[in-house]
Amino acid sequence: MWKPYLNGFKIYLQLERSLSENSIEAYLHDVEKLIQYLAIENINLAPDQIKLAHLRKFIEYLNQLGLEANSQARIISGIKAFYKYLLMEDEIKQSPSELLEGPKLSRKLPDVLEVTEIDAMVAQIDLTKPEGVRNKAIVETMFSCGLRVSETTNLKISNISFDEMYVKVTGKGNKERLVPISGSALTIIKLYQDAVRNAQKVKPGYNDILFLNRNGGQLSRVMIFYILKDLAQAAGITKNISPHTLRHSFATSLVEAGADLRAVQQMLGHESITTTEIYTHLDREYLRDVVTQFHPRSKGKMSK
């Protein structure tokens, strides 16, 4: 029901606004993100039925995904342009976006790392040390999969599929989900296993846990926090860094590149406020295609 409006909006941007193809695509992607959100929340409304409350909930959703304030502001600008067009065409009598405001600057938004900043952190790791190989595997896995810190510390070797390029993750409420993992992350995990972990004496009960401390036990959540803090400080990054920062950065990099919001939400393990059944059609191949197309770390298979 949105397609005719989007087609008209595109023609308006081309002929009357004379915008470049890139600018037009950006505007259309902003509106498509709204459409994806409505589908996630099972809100089956046409553009002329959308109210300000729906748009505010949409922006709140983007905020929860970890999108930075300037990214949210740009999407709001696209939504407002769309409804301005509908107003001009007499498709609506009043724009629901007229009173839509950007994220409150007083409200603390999570810091997000650019790919260059993550690269700078990884560059600080001394790979000649056993813990260095492990720490790089941790950073790459968390950024590649958007894992919570507890999901990272509990990650099992038996739940990593090197051939299929997936990890099975146990999230909140012991709910399991499959998340695609990049070839670069799998490569460093394999190196960590072969060169470091296999040489360790593992404590009883931790044989299947991937990331171990120097005593052969499970790595703590606090230790990962300190690892990331130290790497950020060494890289000269002044942002407030925590394990959750990598999770937000994962989501932001995908959404910014144009990934389907439903796919991102499923990979994060977020539940819809109103329904979870909507995800059943998002199969593994589709999720992997989304990551392959939009994640900055996904450039093919793992290195042998």
C-alpha positions as CSV (number, residue, x, y, z in Angstrom):
1,M,0.0,0.0,0.0
2,W,3.1,2.3,0.3
3,K,4.6,1.5,-3.1
4,P,2.5,4.0,-5.2
5,Y,3.3,6.8,-2.7
6,L,7.0,5.9,-2.9
7,N,7.0,5.9,-6.7
8,G,5.4,9.3,-6.7
9,F,7.9,10.6,-4.1
10,K,10.8,9.4,-6.3
11,I,9.5,11.1,-9.4
12,Y,9.0,14.3,-7.3
13,L,12.6,14.2,-6.1
14,Q,13.8,13.5,-9.6
15,L,11.8,16.1,-11.6
16,E,10.9,18.8,-9.2
17,R,13.8,18.7,-6.7
18,S,16.4,17.6,-9.4
19,L,18.3,15.6,-6.8
20,S,21.1,13.2,-7.5
21,E,20.5,9.5,-7.6
22,N,22.4,9.1,-4.3
23,S,20.3,11.7,-2.6
24,I,17.1,10.2,-3.9
25,E,18.1,6.7,-2.7
26,A,18.9,8.2,0.7
27,Y,15.4,9.7,1.0
28,L,13.7,6.5,-0.1
29,H,15.8,4.4,2.3
30,D,14.6,6.7,5.2
31,V,11.0,6.0,4.3
32,E,11.6,2.3,3.8
33,K,13.1,2.1,7.4
34,L,9.7,3.5,8.6
35,I,7.9,0.8,6.6
36,Q,10.1,-1.9,8.0
37,Y,9.5,-0.7,11.5
38,L,5.7,-0.8,10.9
39,A,6.0,-4.3,9.7
40,I,8.0,-5.3,12.7
41,E,5.3,-4.0,15.0
42,N,2.5,-5.4,12.9
43,I,1.1,-2.0,12.2
44,N,-0.8,-2.3,8.9
45,L,-1.5,1.4,8.0
46,A,-1.2,3.4,4.8
47,P,0.9,6.6,4.8
48,D,-2.2,8.8,5.3
49,Q,-3.2,6.9,8.4
50,I,0.1,7.3,10.2
51,K,0.0,9.6,13.3
52,L,2.7,11.5,15.2
53,A,2.6,8.8,17.9
54,H,3.7,6.2,15.4
55,L,6.6,8.3,14.2
56,R,7.7,9.0,17.7
57,K,7.7,5.3,18.5
58,F,9.8,4.7,15.3
59,I,12.4,7.2,16.4
60,E,12.5,5.6,19.9
61,Y,13.1,2.3,18.2
62,L,16.0,3.6,16.2
63,N,17.4,5.1,19.5
64,Q,17.2,1.6,21.1
65,L,19.1,0.1,18.2
66,G,21.9,2.5,19.0
67,L,21.7,4.9,16.1
68,E,23.5,8.2,16.7
69,A,21.6,11.4,17.0
70,N,22.8,12.8,13.6
71,S,21.7,9.6,11.9
72,Q,18.3,9.8,13.6
73,A,18.0,13.5,12.5
74,R,18.7,12.6,8.9
75,I,16.0,9.9,8.9
76,I,13.6,12.4,10.4
77,S,14.5,14.8,7.6
78,G,13.7,12.1,5.0
79,I,10.3,11.3,6.7
80,K,9.4,15.0,6.8
81,A,10.3,15.4,3.1
82,F,8.0,12.5,2.3
83,Y,5.1,13.9,4.1
84,K,5.7,17.3,2.7
85,Y,5.4,15.8,-0.7
86,L,2.1,14.0,0.3
87,L,0.8,17.4,1.6
88,M,1.6,19.1,-1.7
89,E,-0.2,16.3,-3.6
90,D,-3.3,16.6,-1.4
91,E,-2.9,13.0,-0.3
92,I,-3.1,14.2,3.3
93,K,-4.6,17.3,5.0
94,Q,-1.9,17.5,7.7
95,S,1.6,16.1,8.1
96,P,2.0,13.8,11.1
97,S,5.7,14.7,11.0
98,E,5.1,18.4,11.5
99,L,5.8,18.2,15.3
100,L,8.3,15.3,15.1
101,E,11.5,16.3,16.9
102,G,14.9,14.8,16.8
103,P,16.5,12.9,19.7
104,K,16.9,15.0,22.9
105,L,20.5,15.9,23.2
106,S,20.1,15.8,27.0
107,R,19.2,12.2,26.8
108,K,22.4,10.1,26.8
109,L,22.8,8.2,23.6
110,P,25.2,5.2,23.5
111,D,28.5,5.9,21.9
112,V,29.1,4.1,18.6
113,L,32.5,3.2,17.2
114,E,33.4,3.8,13.5
115,V,35.0,1.0,11.7
116,T,38.3,3.0,11.6
117,E,38.1,3.2,15.4
118,I,37.6,-0.5,15.8
119,D,40.5,-1.1,13.5
120,A,42.6,1.3,15.6
121,M,41.7,-0.7,18.7
122,V,42.6,-4.0,17.1
123,A,45.9,-2.6,15.9
124,Q,46.9,-2.1,19.6
125,I,46.7,-5.8,20.2
126,D,50.0,-7.7,20.6
127,L,49.5,-10.9,18.6
128,T,52.8,-12.3,19.8
129,K,51.1,-12.9,23.2
130,P,48.5,-15.7,23.7
131,E,46.0,-13.3,25.3
132,G,46.5,-11.0,22.3
133,V,45.2,-13.6,19.8
134,R,42.3,-14.3,22.2
135,N,41.4,-10.6,22.6
136,K,41.4,-10.0,18.9
137,A,39.1,-13.0,18.5
138,I,36.8,-11.5,21.1
139,V,36.6,-8.0,19.5
140,E,36.1,-9.4,16.0
141,T,33.4,-11.8,17.2
142,M,31.5,-9.2,19.2
143,F,31.6,-6.7,16.3
144,S,30.8,-9.3,13.6
145,C,27.8,-10.7,15.5
146,G,26.5,-7.9,17.7
147,L,26.7,-10.2,20.8
148,R,26.0,-9.2,24.3
149,V,28.9,-9.6,26.7
150,S,27.3,-12.5,28.5
151,E,26.6,-14.2,25.1
152,T,30.3,-13.8,24.3
153,T,31.6,-15.3,27.6
154,N,29.1,-18.2,27.2
155,L,29.8,-18.9,23.5
156,K,30.4,-22.6,22.9
157,I,32.8,-24.1,20.4
158,S,30.1,-26.7,19.5
159,N,27.8,-23.8,18.5
160,I,30.2,-22.4,15.9
161,S,29.7,-23.6,12.3
162,F,32.8,-22.7,10.4
163,D,31.4,-24.2,7.1
164,E,28.0,-22.5,7.4
165,M,29.5,-19.3,8.9
166,Y,27.0,-19.1,11.8
167,V,27.1,-19.1,15.5
168,K,24.3,-20.3,17.7
169,V,23.8,-17.8,20.5
170,T,21.9,-18.3,23.8
171,G,20.5,-14.9,24.8
172,K,18.2,-13.5,27.4
173,G,15.7,-16.0,28.8
174,N,17.8,-18.9,27.4
175,K,16.4,-18.1,23.9
176,E,18.6,-19.4,21.1
177,R,19.2,-17.6,17.8
178,L,21.4,-18.1,14.8
179,V,23.7,-15.2,13.8
180,P,25.9,-15.0,10.7
181,I,29.6,-14.5,11.5
182,S,32.2,-13.0,9.2
183,G,35.1,-14.8,7.6
184,S,37.6,-12.5,9.3
185,A,36.1,-13.3,12.7
186,L,36.2,-17.1,12.0
187,T,39.8,-16.9,10.9
188,I,41.0,-15.3,14.1
189,I,38.9,-17.7,16.2
190,K,40.5,-20.7,14.4
191,L,43.9,-19.2,15.0
192,Y,43.1,-18.7,18.7
193,Q,41.9,-22.3,19.0
194,D,44.9,-23.8,17.2
195,A,47.7,-21.6,18.6
196,V,46.4,-20.8,22.0
197,R,43.4,-22.6,23.4
198,N,44.5,-26.1,22.4
199,A,47.7,-25.5,24.3
200,Q,45.9,-24.6,27.5
201,K,44.9,-26.9,30.4
202,V,41.2,-26.4,30.6
203,K,39.4,-26.6,33.9
204,P,36.7,-29.2,34.3
205,G,33.3,-28.1,32.9
206,Y,34.8,-25.5,30.5
207,N,35.9,-27.8,27.6
208,D,33.2,-26.4,25.3
209,I,33.6,-22.7,26.3
210,L,35.4,-20.8,23.6
211,F,37.1,-17.9,25.4
212,L,39.1,-18.9,28.4
213,N,41.2,-17.0,30.9
214,R,44.8,-17.8,31.6
215,N,43.8,-20.3,34.2
216,G,41.7,-22.3,31.8
217,G,38.4,-21.2,33.2
218,Q,35.6,-19.1,31.7
219,L,36.4,-15.5,31.0
220,S,34.4,-13.0,33.1
221,R,32.2,-10.2,31.7
222,V,34.3,-7.7,33.8
223,M,37.5,-8.9,32.1
224,I,36.1,-8.2,28.6
225,F,35.0,-4.7,29.8
226,Y,38.6,-4.0,30.9
227,I,40.1,-5.5,27.7
228,L,38.0,-3.1,25.6
229,K,38.6,-0.1,27.8
230,D,42.4,-0.6,27.7
231,L,42.4,-1.1,23.9
232,A,40.3,2.1,23.4
233,Q,42.7,4.1,25.7
234,A,45.7,2.8,23.8
235,A,44.1,3.8,20.5
236,G,43.5,7.3,21.8
237,I,39.7,6.9,21.7
238,T,37.9,9.1,24.3
239,K,34.4,7.7,23.8
240,N,32.8,5.9,26.7
241,I,33.5,2.3,25.6
242,S,31.9,-0.8,27.0
243,P,31.1,-4.3,25.5
244,H,27.7,-2.9,24.6
245,T,29.4,-0.3,22.4
246,L,30.4,-3.0,19.9
247,R,26.9,-4.3,19.9
248,H,25.5,-0.8,19.1
249,S,28.2,-0.4,16.5
250,F,27.2,-3.7,14.8
251,A,23.6,-2.6,14.6
252,T,24.4,1.0,13.4
253,S,26.8,-0.2,10.7
254,L,24.1,-2.5,9.3
255,V,21.2,0.0,9.5
256,E,23.4,2.9,8.2
257,A,24.3,0.7,5.2
258,G,20.6,0.0,4.4
259,A,20.0,-3.4,6.0
260,D,16.5,-4.5,6.8
261,L,15.5,-3.5,10.3
262,R,13.8,-6.8,10.9
263,A,16.9,-8.7,10.1
264,V,19.0,-6.5,12.4
265,Q,16.5,-6.9,15.2
266,Q,16.5,-10.7,14.9
267,M,20.3,-10.9,14.9
268,L,20.4,-8.7,18.0
269,G,17.9,-11.0,19.7
270,H,15.5,-8.2,20.3
271,E,11.8,-9.1,20.6
272,S,9.1,-7.0,19.1
273,I,6.9,-5.3,21.6
274,T,3.8,-6.8,20.0
275,T,4.9,-9.9,18.2
276,T,7.7,-12.3,17.5
277,E,6.0,-14.5,14.9
278,I,6.8,-12.0,12.1
279,Y,10.4,-13.3,12.1
280,T,9.6,-16.8,11.1
281,H,10.1,-16.0,7.4
282,L,13.6,-14.6,7.9
283,D,15.6,-17.7,7.1
284,R,19.3,-18.2,7.7
285,E,20.3,-17.6,4.1
286,Y,18.5,-14.2,4.1
287,L,20.3,-13.1,7.3
288,R,23.6,-14.2,6.0
289,D,23.0,-12.2,2.8
290,V,22.1,-9.1,4.8
291,V,25.4,-9.3,6.8
292,T,27.4,-10.1,3.6
293,Q,26.0,-7.1,1.8
294,F,26.0,-4.6,4.6
295,H,28.5,-5.4,7.3
296,P,32.0,-3.8,6.9
297,R,33.8,-7.0,8.1
298,S,32.1,-9.3,5.6
299,K,34.3,-9.9,2.6
300,G,33.9,-13.6,1.8
301,K,34.9,-16.9,3.4
302,M,37.4,-17.4,6.2
303,S,41.1,-17.7,5.4
304,K,42.5,-21.2,5.4
